[in-house]
Amino acid sequence: AAEALEGVADQEVEVLGADWIRPRWRLARVLVSIQILLFLVHAGALLLDFRFPTPGRWQTWVGLAAVTLGAVLVGWAVGSLGPALSPHPEPRPGTMLVQRGPYAHLRPPIYAGLALAALGTAISIRSWIALTTGVVLAAFLAVKARYEESRLRVSVPGYAAYQRRVPGRMIYVPKAPD
């Protein structure tokens, strides 16, 4: 079997566990619940340690630029997904591969934009508490993205090839020249 797998490595063959085909909706709901909780904790940290951004300070401009870029990225990605949009990391039956808009350059751009905006808000108000919760949120989104992609590889034709074409997960990685 090991020799046979080596012979088809370039053909999107996945090594799967025993329960690979069955959707894990309970786990998907838990992940979405944790994500909502982390957003609320981050919002609470922002309110708890809020300081008005000081005009002229570099942190204010860097933070506001990150928030703006993150919001634009999320909006662009949501628009590109259209009806395929779902908060769950478990793909719905019939999910098709989306490669337009920011998905042509970054996987998954919604998570990247949310993480960027969370970190940007903390930087703009110079809050170590909010920065900590933003880092935790960004790390969780990276874990959720990894899980989601493992499910997409199994259920969406062409996803493994897409991952090779768009190498950066939550971070833009320019394509190497051919």
C-alpha positions as CSV (number, residue, x, y, z in Angstrom):
1,A,0.0,0.0,0.0
2,A,2.8,2.4,0.9
3,E,4.4,1.9,-2.5
4,A,1.1,2.4,-4.3
5,L,0.5,5.7,-2.4
6,E,3.9,7.0,-3.5
7,G,2.9,6.3,-7.1
8,V,-0.2,8.5,-6.9
9,A,1.1,11.3,-4.7
10,D,0.6,13.9,-7.5
11,Q,-3.0,12.9,-8.0
12,E,-4.6,14.4,-4.9
13,V,-4.8,11.1,-3.0
14,E,-5.6,11.7,0.7
15,V,-4.8,9.4,3.5
16,L,-7.9,9.3,5.6
17,G,-9.0,8.1,9.0
18,A,-11.9,5.7,9.6
19,D,-14.6,8.5,10.0
20,W,-13.4,10.7,7.2
21,I,-16.7,10.9,5.2
22,R,-19.1,11.6,8.0
23,P,-19.6,15.4,8.7
24,R,-18.7,16.4,12.2
25,W,-21.4,18.9,12.9
26,R,-21.0,18.7,16.7
27,L,-17.4,19.7,16.4
28,A,-18.3,22.4,13.9
29,R,-20.8,23.9,16.3
30,V,-18.2,23.8,19.1
31,L,-15.6,25.6,16.9
32,V,-18.1,28.3,16.0
33,S,-19.1,28.7,19.6
34,I,-15.5,29.1,20.7
35,Q,-15.0,31.7,17.9
36,I,-18.0,33.7,19.1
37,L,-16.8,33.6,22.7
38,L,-13.3,34.8,21.6
39,F,-14.8,37.7,19.7
40,L,-16.8,38.7,22.8
41,V,-13.7,38.4,25.0
42,H,-11.8,40.5,22.6
43,A,-14.6,43.1,22.4
44,G,-14.6,43.1,26.2
45,A,-10.9,43.6,26.4
46,L,-11.2,46.6,24.0
47,L,-13.9,48.2,26.1
48,L,-12.1,47.4,29.4
49,D,-8.8,48.9,28.3
50,F,-10.0,51.5,25.8
51,R,-7.9,54.6,25.2
52,F,-8.8,57.0,22.4
53,P,-6.3,56.8,19.6
54,T,-3.8,59.6,19.8
55,P,-3.5,61.5,16.6
56,G,0.0,61.5,15.2
57,R,1.1,58.4,17.0
58,W,2.4,55.6,14.7
59,Q,0.4,53.0,16.6
60,T,-2.8,54.8,15.7
61,W,-2.1,54.8,12.0
62,V,-0.7,51.3,11.8
63,G,-3.7,50.0,13.8
64,L,-6.3,51.9,11.7
65,A,-4.6,50.7,8.5
66,A,-4.8,47.1,9.7
67,V,-8.4,47.4,10.7
68,T,-9.3,49.0,7.4
69,L,-7.4,46.4,5.4
70,G,-8.9,43.6,7.5
71,A,-12.5,44.9,7.0
72,V,-11.9,45.3,3.2
73,L,-10.5,41.8,3.0
74,V,-13.5,40.3,4.9
75,G,-16.0,42.2,2.8
76,W,-14.3,41.2,-0.5
77,A,-14.1,37.6,0.6
78,V,-17.8,37.5,1.7
79,G,-18.8,38.9,-1.6
80,S,-16.7,36.4,-3.5
81,L,-18.2,33.5,-1.6
82,G,-21.8,34.4,-2.2
83,P,-24.1,31.6,-1.2
84,A,-21.2,29.4,-0.2
85,L,-20.7,31.5,2.9
86,S,-21.1,29.6,6.1
87,P,-19.7,30.1,9.7
88,H,-19.2,26.3,10.0
89,P,-15.9,24.7,9.1
90,E,-17.7,21.7,7.9
91,P,-18.5,22.0,4.2
92,R,-22.1,21.7,3.1
93,P,-22.9,19.0,0.6
94,G,-22.3,20.2,-2.9
95,T,-19.8,22.9,-1.9
96,M,-17.9,24.1,-4.9
97,L,-14.3,25.5,-4.9
98,V,-14.1,29.3,-4.9
99,Q,-11.0,30.7,-6.5
100,R,-12.0,34.3,-7.4
101,G,-11.4,37.5,-5.5
102,P,-9.1,37.2,-2.5
103,Y,-9.4,33.4,-2.7
104,A,-7.1,33.5,-5.7
105,H,-4.3,34.9,-3.4
106,L,-5.0,33.8,0.2
107,R,-6.6,31.0,2.1
108,P,-9.0,31.7,3.9
109,P,-9.2,35.4,3.5
110,I,-12.1,35.9,5.9
111,Y,-10.1,34.5,8.8
112,A,-7.1,36.5,7.8
113,G,-9.1,39.7,7.6
114,L,-10.8,39.1,11.0
115,A,-7.4,38.4,12.7
116,L,-5.9,41.5,11.1
117,A,-8.8,43.7,12.2
118,A,-8.6,42.3,15.8
119,L,-4.9,43.0,16.0
120,G,-5.3,46.4,14.4
121,T,-7.9,47.5,16.9
122,A,-5.6,46.6,19.8
123,I,-2.6,48.4,18.3
124,S,-4.6,51.5,17.5
125,I,-5.7,52.0,21.1
126,R,-2.4,50.7,22.5
127,S,-3.9,47.9,24.7
128,W,-1.8,45.0,25.8
129,I,-4.9,43.2,27.0
130,A,-6.7,43.6,23.7
131,L,-3.5,42.6,21.8
132,T,-3.3,39.4,23.8
133,T,-6.9,38.5,23.1
134,G,-6.4,39.4,19.5
135,V,-3.4,37.0,19.2
136,V,-5.4,34.3,20.9
137,L,-8.3,34.9,18.4
138,A,-5.9,34.9,15.5
139,A,-4.3,31.6,16.7
140,F,-7.7,30.0,17.1
141,L,-8.7,31.1,13.6
142,A,-5.5,29.5,12.2
143,V,-6.5,26.2,14.0
144,K,-10.0,26.4,12.7
145,A,-8.7,27.1,9.2
146,R,-6.5,24.0,9.3
147,Y,-9.4,21.9,10.4
148,E,-11.7,23.4,7.7
149,E,-9.1,22.8,5.0
150,S,-8.8,19.2,6.0
151,R,-12.5,18.8,5.5
152,L,-12.5,20.7,2.2
153,R,-9.7,18.5,0.8
154,V,-11.9,15.5,1.3
155,S,-15.2,16.9,0.0
156,V,-14.4,19.6,-2.6
157,P,-12.9,18.4,-5.9
158,G,-9.6,20.3,-6.7
159,Y,-9.0,21.7,-3.2
160,A,-5.6,20.0,-2.8
161,A,-4.4,21.5,-6.1
162,Y,-5.8,24.9,-5.0
163,Q,-3.8,24.6,-1.8
164,R,-0.6,24.1,-3.8
165,R,-1.4,27.0,-6.1
166,V,-2.2,29.3,-3.2
167,P,0.4,28.4,-0.6
168,G,-0.2,30.9,2.2
169,R,-2.7,30.1,5.0
170,M,-3.9,33.4,6.4
171,I,-0.7,35.1,5.2
172,Y,-0.1,36.1,1.6
173,V,2.8,34.2,0.1
174,P,3.8,35.4,-3.4
175,K,4.0,32.7,-6.0
176,A,7.5,31.7,-7.0
177,P,8.4,32.5,-10.6
178,D,8.3,29.5,-12.9
